[in-house]
């Protein structure tokens, strides 16, 4: 059951951005597993991609093409087209070529995205056969259906939307994402698509996406595994009747930046809340670091520890596991006598040892909650970082043990 994740709120249409959904039956007959997105002519596109060296064929192709004029994005679920070598790249190219032919655009104007099982050939014929239906289904109102269409092991679709006014004009930012396992992005999320009708120069848009991703998608982890297929795209259709944003300054840019960050943050946290088998949504906040990197090192050491994650699942306030993770995070010259650790507002460790005020009942009460904050103060400086993660349950093991069956 997704932790604190209910039905999506209203996803506002973005003028100049349409979505179409169809069924190719890649993993099972009838499942809506193809999503085509169409950008208005003249749209600018920004992208961030996985750092995994075994990146999937569609990542290779999308990364090459996204700076050019982009008109269509093609996503399939059920097959990652990763670990497939040159044949996989040829298959990704072929699906793009088919969509380009049907839509009457240059082949390079189509970007591919895939998610699913790694190492299996892409079922090109099934995808090609579904493209006419996806094109016929294109609509600005299809965000919710598209959010469901890109799911794999997700239990719920994920979407977020914001609107703001500038000089009497309404600007919309809407996005969807998918991901529930193999989550520790080094760029973005498993798959994420955010669109706005603002007009934004590509360089400004790219910096905006990178900054938003670093504050949201790059601060989540479920299992410490960086996917082969991670991509997040930000599309600016330019349909709003406002001047182009050509610099990272001014009131319009500031408002757009805030809206994109809020959408990115909501989508990223939804991925954690829907983590495979998750029963807890955990915020790991590290304060008092000498650098941001050492805060991240400590945060990820805690977030990735199987011992801590299983204790969270059991609602066991085994705080010694947290101290052990902090100590092995690799922070140079760490003075443990300065470190304080809290579960929510309950001090469990002070100056490197058990807090004198702490009782097991206090810790157990916090650990029984669905949402928990682990706060660590290193006492070394002024830097802080926050990471969102989950517990590790029996269900996570079951889902991944049976993923291909």
C-alpha positions as CSV (number, residue, x, y, z in Angstrom):
1,X,0.0,0.0,0.0
2,X,1.4,3.4,-1.0
3,X,2.2,5.4,2.1
4,X,0.1,8.5,2.2
5,X,-0.4,8.5,-1.5
6,X,-4.0,8.9,-2.6
7,X,-5.7,9.8,-5.9
8,X,-3.9,12.4,-8.0
9,X,-5.1,16.0,-7.8
10,X,-6.3,17.9,-10.9
11,X,-3.7,17.8,-13.7
12,X,-4.2,21.0,-15.7
13,X,-3.8,20.7,-19.4
14,X,-0.7,22.4,-20.9
15,X,-1.4,24.3,-24.1
16,X,0.8,22.9,-26.9
17,X,1.3,19.5,-25.2
18,X,-0.8,16.5,-26.1
19,X,-0.7,12.9,-24.8
20,X,-2.1,9.7,-26.4
21,X,-2.3,6.2,-24.9
22,X,-2.6,2.8,-26.5
23,X,-2.2,-0.9,-25.9
24,X,0.6,-2.9,-27.5
25,X,0.3,-5.9,-25.2
26,X,4.0,-6.0,-24.5
27,X,3.7,-7.9,-21.2
28,X,0.1,-8.7,-21.2
29,X,-2.8,-8.3,-23.6
30,X,-5.0,-5.2,-23.2
31,X,-2.6,-3.3,-21.0
32,X,-2.2,0.4,-21.9
33,X,1.6,0.4,-22.3
34,X,2.3,2.9,-25.1
35,X,2.3,6.7,-24.5
36,X,2.9,9.2,-27.3
37,X,3.4,12.9,-26.4
38,X,3.3,15.7,-29.0
39,X,5.0,19.0,-28.5
40,X,3.9,22.2,-30.3
41,X,6.3,23.2,-33.1
42,X,9.0,25.5,-31.6
43,X,8.9,23.9,-28.2
44,X,12.2,23.8,-26.2
45,X,13.2,20.6,-24.4
46,X,15.6,19.9,-21.5
47,X,16.6,16.5,-20.3
48,X,18.6,14.8,-17.6
49,X,19.6,11.1,-17.9
50,X,20.9,8.2,-16.0
51,X,24.6,8.0,-15.2
52,X,24.5,4.2,-15.3
53,X,27.2,3.0,-17.8
54,X,24.8,0.3,-19.0
55,X,22.3,2.9,-20.1
56,X,19.5,1.7,-22.3
57,X,19.3,2.2,-26.1
58,X,16.5,4.8,-25.8
59,X,18.6,6.8,-23.4
60,X,21.4,6.9,-25.9
61,X,19.1,8.0,-28.6
62,X,17.1,10.6,-26.6
63,X,20.3,12.1,-25.2
64,X,21.6,12.6,-28.7
65,X,18.4,14.2,-30.1
66,X,16.8,16.3,-27.3
67,X,18.6,19.5,-28.2
68,X,17.3,19.5,-31.7
69,X,13.7,20.4,-32.7
70,X,11.6,17.8,-30.8
71,X,7.9,17.1,-31.8
72,X,7.2,13.7,-30.3
73,X,8.1,11.6,-27.3
74,X,7.4,7.8,-27.4
75,X,7.3,5.7,-24.2
76,X,6.8,2.0,-23.9
77,X,6.5,0.0,-20.6
78,X,7.1,-3.7,-20.1
79,X,10.5,-3.8,-21.8
80,X,13.6,-1.6,-20.9
81,X,15.5,-2.2,-24.2
82,X,18.6,-2.1,-22.0
83,X,21.6,-4.5,-22.2
84,X,20.5,-5.1,-25.8
85,X,23.6,-3.7,-27.7
86,X,23.4,-2.6,-31.3
87,X,20.2,-4.5,-32.0
88,X,18.5,-2.6,-29.2
89,X,19.7,0.7,-30.6
90,X,18.4,-0.3,-34.1
91,X,15.1,-1.2,-32.6
92,X,14.7,2.1,-30.7
93,X,15.6,3.9,-33.9
94,X,13.1,1.9,-35.9
95,X,10.2,2.7,-33.6
96,X,11.0,6.4,-33.8
97,X,11.2,6.2,-37.6
98,X,7.8,4.6,-37.7
99,X,6.2,7.2,-35.5
100,X,7.9,10.0,-37.5
101,X,6.5,8.5,-40.7
102,X,3.0,8.3,-39.3
103,X,3.2,11.9,-37.9
104,X,4.9,13.4,-40.9
105,X,7.9,14.8,-39.0
106,X,11.7,14.2,-39.3
107,X,12.9,11.0,-37.6
108,X,15.3,13.1,-35.3
109,X,12.2,14.9,-33.9
110,X,11.1,11.7,-32.1
111,X,12.6,10.8,-28.7
112,X,12.2,7.2,-27.3
113,X,11.8,6.1,-23.7
114,X,11.5,2.5,-22.4
115,X,11.0,0.9,-19.0
116,X,10.6,-2.7,-17.8
117,X,12.6,-5.9,-17.9
118,X,16.3,-5.5,-18.8
119,X,18.0,-7.7,-21.4
120,X,15.1,-8.7,-23.6
121,X,14.6,-7.6,-27.3
122,X,12.2,-4.8,-27.8
123,X,9.0,-6.1,-29.5
124,X,9.1,-3.6,-32.3
125,X,6.2,-5.0,-34.3
126,X,3.8,-4.7,-31.3
127,X,4.9,-1.1,-30.7
128,X,4.5,-0.1,-34.3
129,X,1.1,-1.7,-34.5
130,X,-0.1,0.4,-31.5
131,X,1.2,3.8,-32.8
132,X,-1.8,4.7,-34.9
133,X,-4.2,4.3,-32.0
134,X,-1.9,6.3,-29.7
135,X,-1.8,9.2,-32.3
136,X,-5.6,9.0,-32.7
137,X,-5.9,9.4,-28.9
138,X,-3.8,12.5,-28.6
139,X,-5.4,15.1,-26.3
140,X,-4.3,17.8,-23.9
141,X,-6.5,16.2,-21.3
142,X,-4.8,12.8,-21.2
143,X,-2.3,13.5,-18.4
144,X,-3.9,11.1,-15.9
145,X,-4.3,8.3,-18.4
146,X,-0.7,8.8,-19.5
147,X,0.5,8.6,-15.8
148,X,-1.2,5.2,-15.6
149,X,0.3,4.2,-19.0
150,X,3.9,4.6,-18.0
151,X,3.6,2.5,-14.8
152,X,5.5,-0.7,-14.2
153,X,5.5,-2.0,-10.6
154,X,3.9,1.2,-9.4
155,X,0.6,0.7,-7.5
156,X,-0.7,4.2,-8.3
157,X,-0.2,6.7,-11.1
158,X,1.8,9.8,-10.1
159,X,1.1,13.4,-11.3
160,X,1.4,17.0,-10.1
161,X,0.3,20.3,-11.4
162,X,0.7,24.0,-10.6
163,X,-0.6,27.3,-12.1
164,X,0.4,30.9,-11.5
165,X,-0.4,34.3,-12.9
166,X,2.0,36.7,-14.5
167,X,0.8,40.0,-16.0
168,X,-2.7,38.6,-16.2
169,X,-1.6,35.4,-18.0
170,X,-2.0,32.0,-16.5
171,X,1.1,29.7,-16.7
172,X,0.7,26.0,-16.2
173,X,3.3,23.4,-15.1
174,X,2.1,19.8,-15.1
175,X,4.1,16.5,-14.8
176,X,3.9,12.8,-14.4
177,X,6.4,10.2,-13.3
178,X,6.8,6.5,-12.7
179,X,9.0,4.5,-10.4
180,X,8.7,2.2,-7.4
181,X,11.9,0.1,-7.5
182,X,15.5,0.3,-8.8
183,X,15.4,3.9,-7.5
184,X,18.5,5.9,-6.6
185,X,18.6,8.4,-9.4
186,X,21.8,10.1,-10.3
187,X,20.0,12.6,-12.5
188,X,16.2,12.4,-12.2
189,X,13.7,9.7,-11.7
190,X,12.8,6.4,-13.4
191,X,10.8,8.3,-16.0
192,X,9.5,11.8,-15.6
193,X,7.8,14.3,-18.0
194,X,7.0,17.9,-17.0
195,X,5.6,20.4,-19.4
196,X,4.8,24.1,-19.2
197,X,3.3,26.6,-21.7
198,X,5.9,29.2,-20.8
199,X,8.4,30.2,-23.5
200,X,12.0,29.4,-22.3
201,X,15.3,29.5,-24.0
202,X,16.9,26.0,-24.0
203,X,19.9,26.8,-21.9
204,X,17.8,28.4,-19.2
205,X,15.4,25.4,-19.4
206,X,18.2,22.9,-19.0
207,X,19.6,24.7,-16.0
208,X,16.2,24.9,-14.5
209,X,15.6,21.2,-14.8
210,X,19.0,20.3,-13.5
211,X,18.5,22.4,-10.4
212,X,15.0,21.1,-9.8
213,X,16.2,17.5,-10.2
214,X,19.0,18.0,-7.8
215,X,16.6,19.2,-5.2
216,X,14.0,16.5,-5.8
217,X,14.6,13.4,-7.9
218,X,18.3,13.3,-6.9
219,X,17.3,13.2,-3.3
220,X,15.3,10.0,-3.3
221,X,16.2,6.4,-2.9
222,X,14.3,3.2,-2.3
223,X,17.0,0.5,-2.8
224,X,20.2,2.3,-3.9
225,X,20.0,0.9,-7.4
226,X,20.4,3.5,-10.2
227,X,18.4,2.4,-13.2
228,X,19.6,1.9,-16.8
229,X,16.7,3.9,-18.1
230,X,16.3,7.0,-15.9
231,X,15.2,10.0,-17.8
232,X,13.4,13.2,-16.9
233,X,12.3,15.7,-19.5
234,X,11.1,19.3,-19.2
235,X,9.2,20.7,-22.2
236,X,8.4,24.4,-22.7
237,X,5.8,24.8,-25.5
238,X,5.9,28.6,-25.6
239,X,2.1,28.9,-26.1
240,X,1.6,31.4,-23.3
241,X,1.3,35.0,-24.4
242,X,4.4,36.2,-22.6
243,X,7.9,37.1,-23.6
244,X,10.5,34.4,-23.8
245,X,12.5,33.7,-20.6
246,X,16.1,34.2,-21.8
247,X,17.9,34.5,-18.4
248,X,17.6,33.0,-14.9
249,X,16.3,36.3,-13.4
250,X,13.2,38.3,-13.1
251,X,9.8,37.7,-11.6
252,X,8.5,35.4,-14.3
253,X,11.5,33.1,-14.1
254,X,11.3,33.0,-10.3
255,X,7.7,32.0,-10.4
256,X,8.3,29.3,-13.0
257,X,11.3,28.0,-11.1
258,X,9.1,27.6,-8.0
259,X,6.3,25.9,-9.9
260,X,8.7,23.4,-11.6
261,X,10.4,22.7,-8.2
262,X,7.1,22.1,-6.5
263,X,5.9,19.7,-9.2
264,X,9.3,17.9,-9.2
265,X,9.3,17.6,-5.5
266,X,5.7,16.2,-5.4
267,X,6.5,13.7,-8.1
268,X,9.8,12.6,-6.5
269,X,8.2,12.1,-3.1
270,X,5.3,10.2,-4.7
271,X,7.8,7.7,-6.1
272,X,9.1,7.1,-2.5
273,X,5.6,6.8,-1.1
274,X,4.9,4.1,-3.7
275,X,8.2,2.3,-3.2
276,X,8.0,-1.4,-3.7
277,X,6.5,-3.0,-0.6
278,X,7.0,0.3,1.4
279,X,5.1,0.7,4.7
280,X,7.0,3.8,5.9
281,X,7.9,7.2,4.3
282,X,11.2,8.2,5.8
283,X,12.8,11.6,5.8
284,X,16.6,11.6,6.5
285,X,17.7,15.1,7.4
286,X,21.4,15.7,7.9
287,X,22.4,19.0,9.4
288,X,25.6,20.6,10.6
289,X,27.9,19.3,7.9
290,X,31.1,20.9,6.8
291,X,30.1,20.3,3.1
292,X,26.9,19.3,1.3
293,X,28.6,16.2,0.0
294,X,29.3,14.8,3.5
295,X,25.7,15.5,4.4
296,X,24.7,13.4,1.4
297,X,27.2,10.7,2.2
298,X,25.7,10.3,5.7
299,X,22.2,10.6,4.5
300,X,22.6,7.8,1.9
301,X,24.5,5.6,4.3
302,X,21.5,5.7,6.6
303,X,19.0,5.5,3.8
304,X,20.6,2.5,2.1
305,X,21.4,0.4,5.3
306,X,19.4,-2.8,5.1
307,X,19.7,-3.0,8.9
308,X,18.1,0.4,9.4
309,X,15.4,-0.3,6.7
310,X,14.4,-3.6,8.2
311,X,14.3,-2.0,11.7
312,X,12.0,0.7,10.2
313,X,9.7,-2.1,8.8
314,X,9.6,-3.8,12.2
315,X,9.0,-0.4,14.0
316,X,12.1,-1.3,16.1
317,X,13.9,1.8,17.5
318,X,17.3,0.1,17.1
319,X,19.2,3.4,17.1
320,X,22.6,1.8,17.3
321,X,22.2,0.9,13.6
322,X,21.8,4.6,12.8
323,X,25.0,5.5,14.6
324,X,26.9,2.7,12.9
325,X,25.7,3.9,9.5
326,X,26.8,7.5,10.2
327,X,30.2,6.2,11.4
328,X,30.9,4.3,8.2
329,X,29.7,7.0,5.8
330,X,33.3,8.0,5.1
331,X,33.2,11.5,6.6
332,X,36.9,12.5,7.2
333,X,37.9,13.2,10.8
334,X,34.4,12.7,12.1
335,X,34.2,13.7,15.8
336,X,31.4,11.4,17.0
337,X,31.2,13.2,20.4
338,X,29.6,16.1,18.5
339,X,26.8,14.1,16.9
340,X,23.1,14.2,17.9
341,X,20.4,12.0,16.5
342,X,16.6,12.4,16.7
343,X,13.6,10.3,15.7
344,X,11.1,13.1,14.9
345,X,11.7,15.4,18.0
346,X,12.8,12.6,20.3
347,X,16.5,12.8,21.1
348,X,17.9,9.2,20.9
349,X,21.6,10.0,20.9
350,X,23.4,13.1,22.2
351,X,27.1,13.8,21.9
352,X,27.7,10.4,20.4
353,X,25.9,8.2,22.9
354,X,22.4,7.4,24.2
355,X,20.5,10.6,25.2
356,X,19.9,10.6,29.0
357,X,16.3,11.6,28.4
358,X,15.6,8.8,25.9
359,X,13.3,5.9,26.6
360,X,12.5,2.9,24.5
361,X,8.8,3.7,24.6
362,X,9.5,7.1,23.0
363,X,11.4,5.5,20.2
364,X,8.9,2.8,19.6
365,X,6.0,5.3,19.4
366,X,7.8,7.2,16.6
367,X,8.8,4.1,14.7
368,X,5.2,2.9,14.7
369,X,4.2,5.9,12.5
370,X,3.9,5.7,8.8
371,X,5.9,8.8,8.3
372,X,9.2,9.3,10.2
373,X,12.0,11.8,10.3
374,X,15.5,10.7,11.2
375,X,17.5,13.9,12.0
376,X,21.2,13.8,12.4
377,X,23.3,16.8,13.5
378,X,27.0,16.4,12.7
379,X,28.1,19.5,14.6
380,X,30.8,20.3,11.9
381,X,29.4,23.3,10.0
382,X,26.3,24.9,8.4
383,X,25.5,22.6,5.5
384,X,22.3,20.5,5.3
385,X,20.8,17.9,3.0
386,X,17.5,15.9,3.0
387,X,16.9,12.5,1.5
388,X,13.6,10.6,1.3
389,X,13.5,6.9,1.5
390,X,11.5,3.8,2.6
391,X,11.7,0.8,4.8
392,X,12.5,-2.7,3.5
393,X,9.7,-5.1,3.8
394,X,8.9,-8.8,3.0
395,X,6.8,-7.5,0.1
396,X,9.8,-5.7,-1.5
397,X,11.7,-9.1,-1.7
398,X,8.6,-10.8,-3.0
399,X,8.0,-8.2,-5.8
400,X,11.6,-8.4,-7.0
401,X,11.9,-12.1,-6.6
402,X,8.9,-12.6,-8.8
403,X,9.4,-9.6,-11.2
404,X,9.9,-11.8,-14.3
405,X,7.4,-14.5,-13.5
